[in-house]
Amino acid sequence: MQLEDGSVVPLETRPLPYGYHRLEVERSGRHETCTVISAPVQAFRRPGAHRSWGVGTQLAALRSARSRSLGDLRDLQSLCTWVGARGGDLVTALPLLPTFNEAPPEPSPYSPVSRLFWSELILDLGDAHRPSERPATLDVTRADAEVRAALAGHQVPDRSHLDEELARYARFRGAQARLGRNWRAWPSQARAGTLEPDHVDDEVERFHLVAQTLVRRQLDDLRKGLDRDGFRLGLDLAVGVHPDGYDPWSRQTLFADGMSVGAPPDEGFPSGQDWGFTPVLPEASRREGHRYLASSIGLQAGLAGVLRVDHIMAWTRLYWIPHGLRLHEGTYVSYPAEESFAILTLESDRNRCEVVGENLGTVPREIDKALPRHRIWGMYLAQFQEWTGKQETAPPTARDMALIGTHDTPTFAGWLAGNDIGERIHYGLLAEQAAPAVREERTWAAYWLAQRLGRPLEDPAALLAELLDWLGRSDSPLVVPWLEDLWLEDHAVNLPGTPSSVRPNWQRPMRRLLDEIFTDPEVDGLTRRLQRTRNP
């Protein structure tokens, strides 16, 4: 086998079994080893016709009468059971990864401490669970204190049963408790990766060992139970990780320190975007056989029945912004897409997990070609369609998961009212002089949507029902409305381009308890109506 650099890999004549293989490579007369990824061309797909539906949600925002300050795995299980009883087979959740919960907190599930571990805040605390009053905001610091108190009496698992990565992660979290969150400011030895006993808070280390052991067990039980019921959990593969997180510290040669990832100015965000995480160096990733990417995908696919790859365009290129430069002064850096797709299809096949790629916005041609080739669904957002009187709006196809909006868009009611436009002006994401044209465009889009669906714009509930019917009748294999749209919530969970410290992104609890949702005849009617359109 000849590689791109001209070196030769001696392969046996029979095909390699699917997996990651270390093989000898001859380079300039020397023998070295390389990683060869043997993977199916196409991602896993369940047999038979696909006409499924489900709902999307933020787990932390779920609340019931039994809940503590954040939603937990028992709340998630209740929602799955309710959706399943109405014929749906999917609940999608935002990333369930660990976040920084101590002051200053970073509640964004898309800015995790690591892509290799789970959030301890989602734990079902069992007998130690204590319900709380409905909070005004989702406070991860308070939730963290609840979990720590509940696990205070737990013994550390037998260390012979702990994997090396978990042990190092727990020590890192213990070191941050003693040395500070910014590991770049640590003493040189600790900064370089060697943690001495006096660097680490023993109690914090113990807590993370216990919490990760328990959450792994609970999530494994959840996947097995959902599989038995023919139900699936949908998860998001976050693009990056917080620069102060475990992954950049533990793999310093893999990350481009001094850089940030974002998006250049465009029509939607004329100021540009800085997403705040440090990019992976593509050649460094290739040299290590993409082990970090494979581990990140494998963790999610092992739990999810459907994995949505956030911003899948990142697999061809990412927009890097050097620290100290303005957002328009960044540049695109290319990534080895086919190698990433091979890992994705391999992990999808291994874990029997279907795959969706978030191909919204400016999509490179190679991504448009790659998704169907690898049997990966794209995304169709009703909010992003051209609702005009010029021509009939095309419905979703069999290649696309269908949604009204996502966690990064206005809710349906908010979109109709144009609530996001005022917010974008307020936070400097949209120039005041551009606002009239944007408002006029939105007004016409809402008008033509109502015309297309044959329902009055003044009746958003009827409009929502008809839109769900229209999506449900389409060829899309998955129709997944955001849960809060079912009662016309008008305030979005997130506004891209704003940090959580400025706008309370990810910090709004659901306005309605699960107990209320499950007994609401209007919500029940919408879900049963969607079931009928999916399975007439």
C-alpha positions in Angstrom: 0.0 0.0 0.0 1.5 3.4 -1.0 0.8 6.4 1.2 0.6 10.0 0.1 4.2 10.7 0.9 5.3 7.8 -1.3 6.1 5.4 1.5 5.0 1.7 1.2 2.9 -0.3 3.7 3.2 -4.1 3.2 -0.4 -5.3 3.4 -1.7 -8.9 3.3 -3.8 -9.8 0.3 -6.9 -10.4 2.3 -8.8 -7.3 3.5 -8.1 -6.0 6.9 -11.0 -6.4 9.4 -12.6 -3.1 10.4 -10.6 -1.3 13.0 -7.5 0.7 13.7 -4.3 -1.2 12.7 -0.7 -0.4 13.5 1.4 -1.4 10.4 5.0 -1.2 9.4 5.9 1.6 7.0 9.1 1.9 5.0 10.4 5.5 4.9 13.7 6.3 3.3 15.0 2.8 4.1 13.8 3.0 7.7 10.9 1.0 9.2 8.3 3.0 11.2 4.7 2.3 12.2 1.6 4.0 11.1 -2.1 3.7 11.7 -4.4 2.3 9.0 -8.1 2.8 9.5 -10.1 0.0 7.9 -13.7 1.2 7.9 -17.0 0.7 6.0 -17.7 3.3 3.4 -21.1 3.9 4.8 -22.4 4.6 8.3 -24.7 2.2 10.1 -28.3 2.4 9.1 -31.2 0.5 10.6 -32.9 -1.9 8.2 -36.3 -1.1 6.8 -38.0 2.2 5.9 -37.4 5.2 8.1 -40.3 7.4 9.0 -39.4 8.2 12.6 -40.0 11.2 14.8 -38.9 12.5 18.2 -38.2 15.7 20.1 -35.1 17.7 20.9 -34.2 19.2 24.3 -31.6 20.5 26.7 -31.3 17.9 29.5 -30.4 20.5 32.1 -33.5 22.5 31.3 -35.9 19.6 31.8 -37.9 19.8 35.0 -40.5 17.8 36.8 -42.0 18.0 40.3 -39.3 15.6 41.5 -36.3 17.6 40.0 -33.4 19.2 41.7 -31.9 22.4 40.3 -31.1 20.8 36.9 -32.7 18.0 35.0 -31.1 14.5 35.4 -31.1 11.1 33.8 -34.4 10.1 35.5 -36.1 13.2 33.9 -34.6 12.2 30.6 -35.9 8.6 30.9 -39.4 10.0 31.7 -39.3 12.0 28.5 -38.2 9.1 26.5 -41.0 6.9 27.9 -43.6 9.6 27.1 -42.4 10.1 23.5 -42.2 6.3 23.0 -45.8 5.9 24.2 -46.9 8.2 21.4 -45.1 6.4 18.7 -41.9 8.4 18.6 -38.5 6.6 18.9 -36.0 9.4 19.6 -35.1 12.1 22.1 -32.1 14.3 21.1 -30.2 16.1 23.8 -27.4 18.7 23.7 -24.0 17.4 24.6 -23.8 15.6 28.0 -20.2 16.5 28.6 -18.6 18.0 31.7 -18.5 21.8 32.2 -16.7 24.2 34.5 -19.2 24.7 37.3 -17.2 26.7 39.8 -17.1 30.5 39.6 -16.9 31.8 37.0 -19.1 29.0 35.6 -19.2 28.1 31.9 -22.6 26.4 31.4 -22.4 25.9 27.6 -22.5 22.2 26.7 -20.5 23.2 23.6 -17.6 24.4 25.7 -16.8 21.3 27.7 -13.9 20.5 30.0 -13.4 17.3 27.9 -14.9 15.4 25.0 -13.7 12.1 26.6 -15.9 12.1 29.8 -19.5 12.7 30.9 -21.1 15.5 33.0 -21.4 14.6 36.6 -24.4 16.9 36.8 -26.7 14.5 34.9 -26.4 11.8 37.6 -29.6 10.2 39.0 -28.7 10.6 42.7 -31.0 7.8 43.8 -31.7 7.8 47.6 -29.6 10.9 48.0 -31.8 12.9 45.6 -33.4 16.0 47.1 -36.1 17.9 45.1 -35.7 21.7 44.9 -37.9 24.6 44.1 -38.1 25.7 40.4 -35.1 28.0 39.9 -35.2 31.2 38.0 -32.1 30.2 36.2 -30.1 27.0 35.6 -27.3 27.3 38.1 -24.5 24.8 37.4 -22.7 25.9 40.6 -25.6 25.0 42.7 -26.2 21.7 40.9 -22.5 20.9 41.4 -22.9 21.4 45.1 -25.9 19.1 45.2 -24.0 16.3 43.5 -20.9 16.7 45.6 -23.0 16.5 48.8 -24.8 13.4 47.5 -21.5 11.6 46.7 -19.6 12.7 49.8 -19.9 9.2 51.4 -19.0 7.2 48.4 -15.7 5.3 48.4 -13.3 5.5 45.6 -13.6 2.6 43.2 -10.9 0.0 43.2 -8.1 1.7 41.4 -7.2 -1.5 39.6 -10.5 -1.1 37.8 -9.9 2.5 36.7 -8.5 3.2 33.3 -5.4 5.4 33.0 -7.3 8.2 31.2 -9.9 8.5 34.0 -7.2 8.5 36.7 -5.4 11.3 34.9 -8.6 13.3 34.3 -9.5 13.2 38.0 -6.0 14.3 39.0 -6.3 17.2 36.5 -9.6 18.3 38.1 -8.0 18.0 41.5 -5.1 20.1 40.4 -7.3 22.8 39.0 -9.0 23.0 42.4 -5.6 23.8 44.0 -3.6 25.6 41.2 -6.4 27.4 39.4 -8.4 26.8 36.2 -5.9 28.2 33.8 -3.3 25.4 33.6 -1.0 27.6 31.5 -0.3 29.6 34.6 0.6 26.5 36.7 4.1 25.8 37.9 6.2 24.5 35.0 6.2 20.8 36.0 2.4 20.7 36.4 1.9 22.7 33.3 4.0 20.2 31.3 1.8 17.3 32.5 3.5 16.0 35.7 1.3 16.4 38.8 2.9 15.9 42.2 0.8 15.1 45.3 0.9 18.7 46.6 -0.6 19.9 43.3 -3.8 17.9 43.7 -6.8 18.4 45.9 -7.5 14.8 47.1 -11.2 15.3 47.7 -11.8 16.8 44.3 -9.9 14.0 42.7 -11.9 11.4 44.7 -15.2 13.1 43.7 -14.4 12.9 39.9 -13.3 9.3 40.2 -16.6 8.4 41.9 -18.8 10.6 39.7 -17.4 9.3 36.4 -17.6 5.7 37.5 -21.3 6.1 38.5 -22.3 8.1 35.4 -20.7 5.6 33.1 -22.7 2.8 34.7 -26.0 4.8 34.6 -25.5 5.7 30.9 -24.6 2.1 30.0 -27.8 1.0 31.7 -29.8 3.7 29.9 -28.5 2.6 26.5 -29.4 -1.0 27.2 -32.9 -0.1 28.4 -33.5 2.1 25.4 -32.3 -0.7 23.0 -34.7 -3.1 24.6 -37.6 -0.7 24.0 -36.6 0.1 20.4 -35.9 3.7 21.5 -32.9 5.9 20.8 -31.1 8.8 22.4 -29.7 11.4 20.0 -26.5 13.2 21.0 -24.3 16.0 19.6 -20.6 15.7 18.9 -19.3 19.1 20.0 -16.8 20.7 17.7 -14.3 21.6 20.4 -13.3 21.9 24.0 -12.7 24.7 26.5 -9.1 26.0 26.2 -8.7 25.5 30.0 -10.0 21.9 29.7 -8.4 18.5 30.2 -8.0 17.7 26.6 -5.7 20.6 25.6 -3.6 20.1 28.8 -3.3 16.3 28.4 -2.5 16.6 24.7 -0.6 19.8 24.3 1.2 18.8 21.1 -2.2 18.2 19.5 -3.7 21.6 20.1 -2.8 24.9 18.5 -2.2 27.1 21.5 -2.6 30.9 20.8 -5.4 30.2 18.3 -9.2 30.3 18.6 -11.8 28.8 16.3 -14.8 30.7 14.9 -16.4 32.0 11.7 -15.6 35.0 9.5 -18.1 37.9 9.2 -21.1 36.9 7.0 -24.6 38.0 6.2 -26.0 36.3 9.3 -23.3 37.5 11.7 -21.6 40.6 10.2 -19.3 40.9 13.2 -18.0 37.4 12.8 -17.9 34.7 15.6 -15.3 33.5 18.0 -16.3 30.2 19.5 -13.6 30.3 22.1 -12.0 26.8 21.8 -8.5 25.9 20.7 -8.2 24.0 17.3 -6.6 20.6 16.9 -3.5 20.6 14.7 -4.4 18.5 11.6 -1.0 17.0 11.0 -0.4 16.3 14.7 -3.7 14.5 14.7 -2.7 12.4 11.7 0.7 11.5 13.4 -1.1 10.1 16.4 -3.5 8.1 14.2 -6.4 10.4 15.1 -6.7 8.6 18.4 -8.2 11.6 20.1 -10.9 12.1 17.5 -11.7 8.4 17.5 -12.1 8.4 21.3 -14.3 11.5 21.2 -16.6 9.9 18.6 -16.6 6.5 20.2 -17.7 7.9 23.6 -20.8 9.5 22.0 -21.6 6.7 19.6 -21.4 4.1 22.4 -24.4 5.8 24.0 -26.3 7.4 21.1 -28.6 5.7 18.7 -28.3 8.8 16.5 -25.2 11.0 16.6 -25.3 14.6 15.1 -21.9 15.9 14.2 -22.0 19.6 15.0 -20.6 21.8 12.2 -19.5 18.9 10.0 -17.9 21.4 7.7 -15.0 21.5 10.2 -13.9 18.2 8.8 -12.7 19.9 5.7 -11.7 23.2 7.2 -11.8 25.4 10.3 -11.5 29.1 10.6 -8.6 29.9 12.9 -8.2 33.3 14.6 -4.8 34.1 16.1 -5.2 35.6 19.6 -5.0 39.4 19.4 -6.3 39.7 15.9 -9.8 40.7 14.9 -12.4 38.3 13.7 -12.0 39.1 10.0 -8.3 38.6 10.2 -8.4 34.8 10.6 -7.8 32.2 8.0 -9.2 28.8 7.0 -7.0 25.7 7.8 -7.7 22.4 6.0 -8.3 19.1 7.7 -8.1 15.5 6.3 -11.8 14.9 5.8 -11.7 11.4 4.4 -9.8 10.1 7.4 -12.3 11.7 9.8 -15.2 10.2 7.8 -13.5 6.8 8.0 -13.4 7.1 11.8 -17.0 8.2 11.9 -18.3 5.3 9.8 -16.2 2.8 11.7 -17.5 4.0 15.1 -21.0 4.2 13.7 -20.8 0.6 12.6 -19.2 -0.6 15.8 -21.9 1.0 18.0 -24.9 0.6 15.7 -25.4 4.4 15.7 -26.9 6.4 12.8 -25.3 9.7 11.9 -26.5 13.2 11.0 -24.1 15.9 9.8 -25.0 19.6 10.6 -24.5 21.0 7.1 -26.1 24.4 7.7 -24.7 27.7 6.4 -21.9 27.8 3.8 -21.2 24.2 3.0 -18.2 23.2 0.9 -18.9 21.1 -2.1 -16.9 18.1 -0.8 -19.2 17.9 2.2 -22.3 17.9 0.0 -20.8 15.0 -1.8 -19.5 13.2 1.2 -22.7 12.9 3.2 -24.7 10.7 0.8 -21.6 8.8 -0.1 -21.1 7.8 3.5 -24.8 7.4 4.2 -24.9 10.3 6.6 -28.1 12.4 6.8 -27.9 16.2 6.4 -30.3 18.7 8.1 -33.3 20.5 6.8 -34.4 23.5 8.9 -37.8 25.0 8.1 -36.6 28.4 9.3 -33.8 28.4 6.8 -36.0 27.8 3.7 -37.0 30.4 1.1 -40.6 31.0 2.0 -41.5 33.3 -0.9 -44.3 33.6 -3.4 -42.0 32.9 -6.3 -42.0 29.2 -6.2 -43.1 26.2 -4.2 -40.8 25.5 -1.2 -39.2 22.1 -1.5 -40.0 19.7 1.4 -37.3 17.7 3.2 -35.9 14.7 1.2 -35.0 11.2 2.3 -31.4 12.5 2.9 -32.3 14.9 5.6 -33.3 15.0 9.2 -36.1 17.6 9.4 -36.4 20.3 12.0 -38.2 23.6 12.5 -35.2 25.1 14.2 -32.3 24.2 16.6 -30.8 25.3 19.9 -28.9 28.0 17.8 -32.0 29.5 16.2 -35.1 31.3 17.5 -38.0 29.2 18.7 -40.8 28.9 16.2 -42.9 31.5 18.0 -39.8 33.7 18.4 -39.0 33.4 14.7 -42.6 34.4 13.7 -42.4 37.5 16.0 -38.8 38.4 15.0 -37.7 38.4 18.6 -34.2 37.4 17.7 -33.7 40.4 15.5 -34.0 42.8 18.5 -31.6 40.6 20.5 -29.0 40.6 17.7 -29.1 44.4 17.6 -28.9 44.7 21.4 -25.8 42.5 21.5 -24.0 44.1 18.6 -24.5 41.2 16.2 -26.6 43.2 13.7 -26.2 46.8 12.7 -29.1 49.1 13.5 -29.2 50.4 9.9 -29.5 46.8 8.6 -32.4 46.0 10.9 -35.3 47.3 8.7 -34.3 45.1 5.8 -33.9 42.1 8.0 -37.3 42.7 9.7 -39.0 43.1 6.3 -37.5 39.9 5.1 -38.7 38.0 8.2 -42.2 39.5 7.9 -42.5 38.3 4.3 -41.0 34.9 5.2 -43.6 34.4 7.9 -46.4 35.7 5.6 -45.5 33.2 2.8 -45.1 30.4 5.2 -48.7 31.0 6.4 -49.8 31.2 2.8 -48.1 28.0 1.9 -49.6 26.1 4.8 -53.0 27.7 4.5 -53.3 29.0 8.1 -53.6 32.5 9.4 -50.4 34.1 10.7 -52.4 35.4 13.7 -52.9 31.8 14.8 -49.4 30.4 15.5 -50.7 27.3 17.1 -52.6 26.3 14.0 -49.5 27.3 11.9 -47.3 25.1 14.0 -49.6 22.1 13.7 -49.8 22.4 9.9 -46.0 22.8 9.6 -45.5 19.6 11.6 -48.0 17.9 9.4 -46.1 19.1 6.3 -42.7 18.0 7.6 -44.3 14.7 8.8 -45.7 13.9 5.4 -42.2 14.4 3.8 -39.7 11.7 2.9 -37.4 12.7 5.7 -36.4 9.7 7.8 -36.5 11.8 11.1 -38.7 14.7 12.1 -37.5 16.2 15.3 -39.2 19.4 16.6 -37.7 21.2 19.6 -39.7 20.2 22.7 -40.5 23.8 23.7 -41.9 24.7 20.3 -44.9 22.4 21.2 -46.2 25.1 23.5 -44.9 28.0 21.5 -42.1 29.1 23.8 -40.9 32.5 22.5 -37.5 32.9 24.0 -34.5 31.0 22.6 -32.2 28.9 24.7 -29.1 30.4 23.1 -28.0 33.3 20.9 -24.8 32.4 18.9 -22.1 35.0 19.1 -22.8 35.9 22.7 -21.0 34.5 25.7 -22.9 33.0 28.6 -21.6 35.7 30.9 -23.3 38.4 28.8 -26.5 36.7 27.7 -27.9 33.9 29.9 -27.4 31.2 27.3 -28.1 27.7 28.4 -29.4 29.0 31.7 -33.2 29.1 31.1 -35.2 26.3 32.7 -38.2 25.1 30.7 -41.2 27.2 31.5 -43.3 24.1 32.0 -42.8 21.0 34.1 -42.7 17.6 32.5 -45.7 16.7 34.7 -47.7 19.5 32.9 -46.4 18.6 29.5 -47.4 15.0 29.8 -51.0 15.8 30.6 -51.5 18.7 28.2 -54.1 17.8 25.6 -52.8 20.3 23.1 -49.2 19.0 23.3 -50.5 15.4 23.2 -52.6 16.2 20.2 -49.6 17.6 18.3 -47.5 14.5 19.0 -50.3 12.1 18.0 -50.9 14.1 14.9 -47.2 13.9 14.0 -47.3 10.1 14.6 -50.3 9.8 12.1 -48.5 11.8 9.4 -45.3 9.7 9.9 -47.3 6.4 9.8 -50.6 6.9 8.0 
